Amino acid sequence: METKSTNTQDIENKIKDIFTHIGDDPEREGLKGTPERIARMWKEIFRGYDEAQKPKITVFENGKDGLSCTSAVLDTGCFYSMCEHHMMPFFGDYWFGYIPNPKGKILGISKVARVIDYCAARLQVQERLAQDVVEMIREALGEEYPPLAIGVILEGEHLCKTMRGVRKQGRMHSSCFFDGGKLSELKDDLYRFKG
């Protein structure tokens, strides 16, 4: 999907309408400048719609320059996204892993966090976020010699559940895996890494 250049004044007016709709005065002192700040914030937190901001995923030939990797490569970090159903934040932790193909490519591991951030920077559901991450990284590693296994586990708190509706805290677990022949080995390593 291509982002379109939007008149921010139009967005700001719509945000003022929302303030009026919920019973507040868009002209009161505390809300002055808020519509413009929200428009700027949306541009930042929804950067995942902008193809120009898609991360360049650095890969290296496995076995070149003395670099050979045949075991699981693991990474962990955090993510922040916005629920597509209620437009409320969900956030949590991720555990990523893959087993490179001996004839394939090795991922620049710092790119995992960039891919997670880019895929999370749009209206999402956690299950699709996991799938998007695996697909983007698998594509970068190549089709000729794909990884022997790749996967990500996400655990996130969803404010649409915590702040509204059932109003209960709790984390949702979701995962997505690709099996190129060594999935059980990767899952063992990834769940051990996760603890």
Secondary structure, 3 states (H helix, E strand, C coil): CCCCCCCHHHHHHHHHHHHHHCCCCCCCHHHCCHHHHHHHHHHHHCHHHCHHHCCCCCEEECCCCCCCCCCCEEEEEEEEEEECCCCCEEEEEEEEEEECCCCCEEECCHHHHHHHHHHHCCEECHHHHHHHHHHHHHHHHCCCCCCCEEEEEEEEEEHHHHCCCCCCCCEEEEEEEEECCCHHHHHHHHHHHHC
